Amino acid sequence: MNEKPILFNTEMVSMILSGRKTQTRRVIKPHNPVRAKMDGYKQGRGLWFSETRDNTADNWYIKDYTVSPCWISDRNYIKLYAPYKPGDMLWVRETFATWSRTYGSTPRIVYRADVDPGDKIDYEWFPSIHMPRDIARIYLRVKSVRAERVQEISPEDCVAEGCDADMLSGVGPEFTRGVFNGIWDSTIKKSDIPLYGWDANPWVWVVEFERIKDGGDGDAQPPETA
C-alpha cells in the first residue's frame, strides 16, 4: 500500500464529506505524440492512444523514442502508469486557512468546505496544493482503477461522482449525464478545454474509493472553527 496526496476542490470535498462522492475521474495526459514531446518526458518516452485500431482501452500505444513502438495491454498499462492503484491510501488536499480568535491564541485550521458562505470572517485561504500532510482530515482507500473515455460515464457513475441521486430517478439519465458534463468542464482550465473538456472526450482514469479511518484511531475530525 502506498500513501499519496490527491487534490479536490471545495465542492468535491463537500460531496466526499456528505458521502455522495465515491469516484473521481482524472485526465490521462498526453493523448498524442505532439503533446508527448511538449510535455517533455525526461526519459524520452511519450504515451498516447492510437486511433489506428479499434480505439478501446486495451489498445493503448506506448512510444519510446529510442526503440520501436509497441502495443501493451490495458492491464499492463494500469500496472505501470496509473497514478493510483487498488489499496493505496489517499490523503485529501483541500483549501484551508489558519485563524485565531484572539491575539496569542493557538491558530486553528479552518477548512473552506466547512465555512458558511455568509461567514463574515476574513480568512486568508491557502490553495489546496499547499496543504501539508499533518493537517489533512480526509483519507480515502482506492478500491479500483480503470480507464475509459469521459463520455462513457454511466448515469449511475454520475451519481458516484456526486450528482444528486434523486435527479437520476426524477428527470432521467441523460439530464444527469448533462449535469456531470457541466461539472467536468468546470474543473478544466479554460485553456485546456479544447484538449480535455467534455466535447473533446479525453481518456481518463476512473478511480473508485471509499472513505477510511485515520490509522485506526478513528475518523479524522476537523478542529473547531467557531
C-alpha positions as a LaTeX table, in Angstrom:
\begin{tabular}{lrrr}
\hline
Residue & $x$ (\AA) & $y$ (\AA) & $z$ (\AA) \\
\hline
Met1 & 0.00 & 0.00 & 0.00 \\
Asn2 & 1.24 & 3.46 & $-0.93$ \\
Glu3 & 0.18 & 6.73 & 0.65 \\
Lys4 & $-0.34$ & 9.61 & $-1.77$ \\
Pro5 & $-1.93$ & 13.07 & $-1.79$ \\
Ile6 & $-4.88$ & 13.90 & $-4.02$ \\
Leu7 & $-6.36$ & 17.32 & $-4.80$ \\
Phe8 & $-10.08$ & 18.11 & $-4.66$ \\
Asn9 & $-11.78$ & 21.47 & $-4.99$ \\
Thr10 & $-14.13$ & 22.69 & $-2.27$ \\
Glu11 & $-17.30$ & 21.47 & $-3.99$ \\
Met12 & $-15.86$ & 17.97 & $-4.38$ \\
Val13 & $-14.68$ & 17.93 & $-0.75$ \\
Ser14 & $-18.22$ & 18.73 & 0.39 \\
Met15 & $-19.52$ & 15.83 & $-1.69$ \\
Ile16 & $-16.99$ & 13.45 & $-0.13$ \\
Leu17 & $-17.86$ & 14.61 & 3.38 \\
Ser18 & $-21.56$ & 14.03 & 2.72 \\
Gly19 & $-20.88$ & 10.53 & 1.37 \\
Arg20 & $-22.15$ & 11.40 & $-2.10$ \\
Lys21 & $-18.84$ & 11.12 & $-3.95$ \\
Thr22 & $-17.07$ & 7.77 & $-4.27$ \\
Gln23 & $-15.43$ & 8.17 & $-7.69$ \\
Thr24 & $-13.14$ & 10.66 & $-9.36$ \\
Arg25 & $-12.01$ & 10.99 & $-12.96$ \\
Arg26 & $-8.58$ & 12.33 & $-13.87$ \\
Val27 & $-7.36$ & 13.12 & $-17.38$ \\
Ile28 & $-4.68$ & 10.83 & $-18.77$ \\
Lys29 & $-2.03$ & 13.03 & $-20.37$ \\
Pro30 & $-0.80$ & 13.26 & $-23.03$ \\
His31 & $-3.00$ & 11.93 & $-25.83$ \\
Asn32 & $-0.78$ & 12.25 & $-28.87$ \\
Pro33 & 2.90 & 12.35 & $-29.92$ \\
Val34 & 2.98 & 16.13 & $-30.30$ \\
Arg35 & 1.65 & 16.61 & $-26.79$ \\
Ala36 & 4.07 & 13.99 & $-25.53$ \\
Lys37 & 7.01 & 15.95 & $-26.88$ \\
Met38 & 5.58 & 19.18 & $-25.44$ \\
Asp39 & 5.28 & 17.55 & $-22.04$ \\
Gly40 & 8.95 & 16.57 & $-22.30$ \\
Tyr41 & 9.20 & 13.11 & $-20.83$ \\
Lys42 & 12.66 & 13.04 & $-19.25$ \\
Gln43 & 13.42 & 9.52 & $-20.48$ \\
Gly44 & 12.23 & 10.22 & $-23.99$ \\
Arg45 & 9.03 & 8.26 & $-23.63$ \\
Gly46 & 5.71 & 9.55 & $-24.86$ \\
Leu47 & 2.36 & 7.97 & $-24.12$ \\
Trp48 & $-0.76$ & 8.37 & $-26.18$ \\
Phe49 & $-3.68$ & 6.46 & $-27.57$ \\
Ser50 & $-3.63$ & 5.20 & $-31.12$ \\
Glu51 & $-6.66$ & 5.87 & $-33.29$ \\
Thr52 & $-5.50$ & 3.32 & $-35.89$ \\
Arg53 & $-7.03$ & 0.25 & $-34.28$ \\
Asp54 & $-10.41$ & $-0.13$ & $-32.61$ \\
Asn55 & $-9.71$ & 2.62 & $-30.06$ \\
Thr56 & $-10.60$ & 0.57 & $-27.00$ \\
Ala57 & $-8.99$ & 0.74 & $-23.59$ \\
Asp58 & $-6.78$ & $-2.28$ & $-24.26$ \\
Asn59 & $-5.26$ & $-0.74$ & $-27.39$ \\
Trp60 & $-3.04$ & 1.90 & $-25.89$ \\
Tyr61 & 0.11 & 2.91 & $-27.67$ \\
Ile62 & 3.45 & 3.44 & $-25.97$ \\
Lys63 & 6.17 & 5.16 & $-27.93$ \\
Asp64 & 9.75 & 5.08 & $-26.76$ \\
Tyr65 & 11.76 & 7.36 & $-29.00$ \\
Thr66 & 14.84 & 5.13 & $-28.70$ \\
Val67 & 13.21 & 1.82 & $-29.64$ \\
Ser68 & 10.40 & 0.54 & $-31.81$ \\
Pro69 & 6.85 & 1.33 & $-30.67$ \\
Cys70 & 4.84 & $-1.45$ & $-29.15$ \\
Trp71 & 1.31 & $-2.29$ & $-28.07$ \\
Ile72 & 0.64 & $-3.14$ & $-24.45$ \\
Ser73 & $-2.49$ & $-4.32$ & $-22.72$ \\
Asp74 & $-4.83$ & $-2.23$ & $-20.61$ \\
Arg75 & $-3.89$ & $-4.31$ & $-17.55$ \\
Asn76 & $-0.17$ & $-3.72$ & $-18.02$ \\
Tyr77 & $-0.69$ & $-0.03$ & $-18.69$ \\
Ile78 & $-2.61$ & 0.43 & $-15.46$ \\
Lys79 & 0.04 & $-1.51$ & $-13.56$ \\
Leu80 & 2.80 & 0.67 & $-14.94$ \\
Tyr81 & 1.29 & 4.11 & $-15.28$ \\
Ala82 & $-1.88$ & 4.56 & $-13.24$ \\
Pro83 & $-1.38$ & 7.36 & $-10.69$ \\
Tyr84 & $-3.19$ & 5.33 & $-8.03$ \\
Lys85 & $-3.59$ & 1.60 & $-7.52$ \\
Pro86 & $-6.09$ & $-0.53$ & $-5.57$ \\
Gly87 & $-5.20$ & $-0.47$ & $-1.90$ \\
Asp88 & $-3.45$ & 2.90 & $-1.99$ \\
Met89 & $-4.38$ & 5.34 & 0.78 \\
Leu90 & $-5.00$ & 8.90 & $-0.39$ \\
Trp91 & $-4.99$ & 11.94 & 1.85 \\
Val92 & $-7.06$ & 14.80 & 0.52 \\
Arg93 & $-5.56$ & 18.21 & $-0.06$ \\
Glu94 & $-8.21$ & 20.92 & 0.25 \\
Thr95 & $-8.34$ & 24.70 & 0.61 \\
Phe96 & $-7.62$ & 25.76 & 4.19 \\
Ala97 & $-6.81$ & 28.71 & 6.43 \\
Thr98 & $-5.31$ & 29.27 & 9.86 \\
Trp99 & $-7.20$ & 31.51 & 12.25 \\
Ser100 & $-7.09$ & 32.54 & 15.91 \\
Arg101 & $-9.93$ & 34.35 & 17.62 \\
Thr102 & $-7.74$ & 36.34 & 19.97 \\
Tyr103 & $-4.19$ & 37.58 & 19.86 \\
Gly104 & $-1.77$ & 34.96 & 21.12 \\
Ser105 & $-4.16$ & 32.03 & 20.93 \\
Thr106 & $-3.16$ & 28.83 & 19.16 \\
Pro107 & $-4.08$ & 29.08 & 15.46 \\
Arg108 & $-6.79$ & 26.69 & 14.39 \\
Ile109 & $-7.19$ & 25.10 & 10.99 \\
Val110 & $-10.26$ & 26.12 & 9.04 \\
Tyr111 & $-11.37$ & 24.12 & 6.01 \\
Arg112 & $-13.14$ & 26.07 & 3.32 \\
Ala113 & $-15.67$ & 23.31 & 2.75 \\
Asp114 & $-16.88$ & 23.85 & 6.33 \\
Val115 & $-17.33$ & 27.62 & 6.14 \\
Asp116 & $-20.80$ & 29.04 & 5.57 \\
Pro117 & $-20.83$ & 31.41 & 2.56 \\
Gly118 & $-22.41$ & 34.00 & 4.86 \\
Asp119 & $-19.49$ & 33.89 & 7.30 \\
Lys120 & $-18.13$ & 37.44 & 7.65 \\
Ile121 & $-14.68$ & 36.41 & 8.93 \\
Asp122 & $-11.92$ & 37.42 & 6.54 \\
Tyr123 & $-9.95$ & 34.18 & 6.28 \\
Glu124 & $-6.64$ & 34.05 & 4.46 \\
Trp125 & $-7.13$ & 30.98 & 2.31 \\
Phe126 & $-4.28$ & 28.76 & 1.19 \\
Pro127 & $-4.66$ & 26.75 & $-2.05$ \\
Ser128 & $-5.15$ & 23.03 & $-1.63$ \\
Ile129 & $-1.82$ & 22.29 & $-3.31$ \\
His130 & $-0.09$ & 23.82 & $-0.27$ \\
Met131 & $-1.86$ & 21.70 & 2.35 \\
Pro132 & 0.67 & 19.72 & 4.41 \\
Arg133 & 0.04 & 16.10 & 5.33 \\
Asp134 & $-0.24$ & 16.77 & 9.07 \\
Ile135 & $-3.45$ & 18.81 & 8.80 \\
Ala136 & $-5.25$ & 16.51 & 6.36 \\
Arg137 & $-8.56$ & 15.23 & 7.72 \\
Ile138 & $-9.96$ & 13.11 & 4.86 \\
Tyr139 & $-8.48$ & 9.74 & 3.98 \\
Leu140 & $-9.55$ & 7.53 & 1.09 \\
Arg141 & $-8.72$ & 3.96 & 0.09 \\
Val142 & $-8.58$ & 3.17 & $-3.62$ \\
Lys143 & $-10.90$ & 0.28 & $-4.48$ \\
Ser144 & $-10.38$ & 0.10 & $-8.25$ \\
Val145 & $-8.80$ & 1.91 & $-11.18$ \\
Arg146 & $-9.77$ & 1.67 & $-14.83$ \\
Ala147 & $-9.58$ & 3.79 & $-17.96$ \\
Glu148 & $-12.32$ & 4.97 & $-20.27$ \\
Arg149 & $-13.41$ & 7.96 & $-22.32$ \\
Val150 & $-15.05$ & 10.59 & $-20.15$ \\
Gln151 & $-18.27$ & 10.41 & $-22.20$ \\
Glu152 & $-18.55$ & 6.69 & $-21.43$ \\
Ile153 & $-19.67$ & 7.54 & $-17.90$ \\
Ser154 & $-22.94$ & 5.86 & $-16.95$ \\
Pro155 & $-25.75$ & 7.73 & $-15.18$ \\
Glu156 & $-25.08$ & 5.60 & $-12.10$ \\
Asp157 & $-21.43$ & 6.64 & $-12.13$ \\
Cys158 & $-22.54$ & 10.27 & $-12.42$ \\
Val159 & $-24.21$ & 9.73 & $-9.04$ \\
Ala160 & $-21.00$ & 8.14 & $-7.70$ \\
Glu161 & $-19.22$ & 11.29 & $-8.89$ \\
Gly162 & $-21.51$ & 13.36 & $-6.67$ \\
Cys163 & $-24.58$ & 14.15 & $-8.78$ \\
Asp164 & $-27.88$ & 14.08 & $-6.91$ \\
Ala165 & $-29.33$ & 10.55 & $-6.91$ \\
Asp166 & $-32.88$ & 11.96 & $-6.96$ \\
Met167 & $-32.04$ & 13.62 & $-10.25$ \\
Leu168 & $-31.48$ & 10.24 & $-11.85$ \\
Ser169 & $-34.86$ & 8.88 & $-10.82$ \\
Gly170 & $-36.61$ & 12.20 & $-11.38$ \\
Val171 & $-35.52$ & 13.93 & $-14.58$ \\
Gly172 & $-33.71$ & 10.95 & $-16.07$ \\
Pro173 & $-30.30$ & 9.57 & $-17.02$ \\
Glu174 & $-29.44$ & 11.91 & $-19.88$ \\
Phe175 & $-30.14$ & 15.00 & $-17.79$ \\
Thr176 & $-27.91$ & 13.53 & $-15.07$ \\
Arg177 & $-25.10$ & 13.00 & $-17.58$ \\
Gly178 & $-25.63$ & 16.57 & $-18.75$ \\
Val179 & $-25.15$ & 17.84 & $-15.20$ \\
Phe180 & $-21.91$ & 15.88 & $-14.92$ \\
Asn181 & $-20.87$ & 17.35 & $-18.27$ \\
Gly182 & $-21.06$ & 20.80 & $-16.68$ \\
Ile183 & $-19.24$ & 19.67 & $-13.54$ \\
Trp184 & $-16.45$ & 18.13 & $-15.59$ \\
Asp185 & $-15.87$ & 21.25 & $-17.68$ \\
Ser186 & $-15.86$ & 23.40 & $-14.55$ \\
Thr187 & $-12.79$ & 21.50 & $-13.31$ \\
Ile188 & $-10.78$ & 22.02 & $-16.52$ \\
Lys189 & $-8.73$ & 25.16 & $-17.11$ \\
Lys190 & $-10.27$ & 27.25 & $-19.89$ \\
Ser191 & $-7.11$ & 26.97 & $-21.96$ \\
Asp192 & $-7.30$ & 23.16 & $-21.74$ \\
Ile193 & $-11.00$ & 22.80 & $-22.66$ \\
Pro194 & $-10.22$ & 22.03 & $-26.35$ \\
Leu195 & $-7.98$ & 19.15 & $-25.24$ \\
Tyr196 & $-9.62$ & 17.85 & $-22.08$ \\
Gly197 & $-13.17$ & 19.23 & $-21.95$ \\
Trp198 & $-16.29$ & 17.07 & $-22.26$ \\
Asp199 & $-16.62$ & 17.63 & $-26.01$ \\
Ala200 & $-13.02$ & 16.54 & $-26.55$ \\
Asn201 & $-13.94$ & 13.23 & $-24.87$ \\
Pro202 & $-10.47$ & 12.56 & $-23.39$ \\
Trp203 & $-9.29$ & 9.31 & $-21.89$ \\
Val204 & $-9.49$ & 9.41 & $-18.10$ \\
Trp205 & $-8.52$ & 7.35 & $-15.12$ \\
Val206 & $-11.62$ & 6.30 & $-13.19$ \\
Val207 & $-10.67$ & 5.97 & $-9.53$ \\
Glu208 & $-13.22$ & 4.38 & $-7.19$ \\
Phe209 & $-12.60$ & 4.95 & $-3.49$ \\
Glu210 & $-14.03$ & 4.65 & $-0.01$ \\
Arg211 & $-13.51$ & 6.94 & 2.95 \\
Ile212 & $-11.44$ & 5.32 & 5.69 \\
Lys213 & $-10.35$ & 5.97 & 9.25 \\
Asp214 & $-7.11$ & 7.70 & 10.11 \\
Gly215 & $-4.62$ & 4.99 & 11.00 \\
Gly216 & $-7.17$ & 3.03 & 13.01 \\
Asp217 & $-7.57$ & 5.82 & 15.57 \\
Gly218 & $-10.98$ & 6.96 & 14.42 \\
Asp219 & $-12.25$ & 9.35 & 11.79 \\
Ala220 & $-10.08$ & 12.43 & 11.43 \\
Gln221 & $-12.05$ & 15.33 & 12.90 \\
Pro222 & $-11.54$ & 18.94 & 11.82 \\
Pro223 & $-10.55$ & 21.32 & 14.61 \\
Glu224 & $-13.20$ & 23.61 & 15.97 \\
Thr225 & $-13.56$ & 26.64 & 13.73 \\
Ala226 & $-16.01$ & 28.81 & 15.66 \\
\hline
\end{tabular}
